[in-house]
Amino acid sequence: MTSHDWDQLSSHALGAAGVLYFLALICHLVEWSALAGRRTAVAERELVGAGAPDAAQDDRQAAEQPRTSYDEKRELRREFSARLGILLTGIGVVIHLGALVARGMAAEPHRVPWGNMYEFTMSGTFVVVAAYVLLYRRLTLAWMAPLVLTFALIIMMIGEIWLYEPIAPLTEALNSYWLVIHVVSAILATGAFTLGGMASAMYLVKARAGDRSTGWLAHVPSLPVLDRVAYRIHAFAFPVWTFAVLITGPIWAHEAWSSYWNWDPKEVWAFITWVVYAGYLHARATAGWRGRNAAILALVGMATLWFNFIGINYFSTTSSHSYAAPVGGAVVEVRR
């Protein structure tokens, strides 16, 4: 296959992955609506049964039946939607990975698909969705599906519309084995921090709603479970981010620039992100900052993370990192 063929394959595969993510999102929304409808129907039967003798008699008669045909169909639809959603998501992750591989194969010479902001964005969304699929059963993350898929689709659209760059060889400074070590660890940490941030955001939403068990929030775990899931994910991501920011990053900078620290905007913001997450883990472990305060601090960390990821490329003209940043309708190539 030619470089053009690989590039076309990558574009088509990425589009197919986006379609599968969208279909999976629809399936999970159907699942949530069925669950919300079931909870609402139960609440209405309890309310009507408590206030009207005839309704109470009808309710007792309905209770004598094992289950109505409507309830059975709704439950079957919910279970089918949930299984189909995770299946489509898993297939989408595989195709998404194929798109990244094809993108690297399209370059001459072949390389890893992390040469510009568009490729890093596509890789980052892949890690977020793949991490969700891998942790789906271990951490019982079925409730997170709409959040993950919506996030992935939005970031993928941003990448396609505003960040797309034609395939090109790596610059001299990027053509280093430290690219693989540094960027892999940074992408893994970014994906994990994003999942942890979603759990923290959902904690605040459910806490504001009073941890109620009706409606779509009935599909979300209890507040203690959300707090624990967020902490476990952040506890995994932090040492990976530390390895990327404080170890491999400075080593690669010294190799490329003969200096371990250059006060580059991305370096500074990466360190700010590290400080925020270090404060989150330390406060939660020692000062008892659980629940709402910990969730807010985690979201502050995610805001600094994504500002460093995308914002620096738009608001800074002095960064020496190697992402092609569209500025004012033009594309400015910056060095590493």
Secondary structure, DSSP 8 states (H G I E B T S, - for coil): --HHHHHHHHHHHHHHHHHHHHHHHHHHHHHHHHHHHHHHHHHHHHHHHHH-HHHHHHHHHHHHSS--HHHHHHHHHHHHHHHHHHHHHHHHHHHHHHHHHHHHHHSSS---S-SSHHHHHHHHHHHHHHHHHHHTTTTT-GGGHHHHHHHHHHHHHHIIIII--------TTT-SHHHHHHHHHHHHHHHHHHHHHHHHHHHHHHHHTTS--SGGGGGS--HHHHHHHHHHHHHHHHHHHHIIIIIIHHHHHHHHHS-S----HHHHHHHHHHHHHHHHHHHHHHS---THHHHHHHHHHHHHHHIIIIIHHHH-S---S---EEETTEEE----
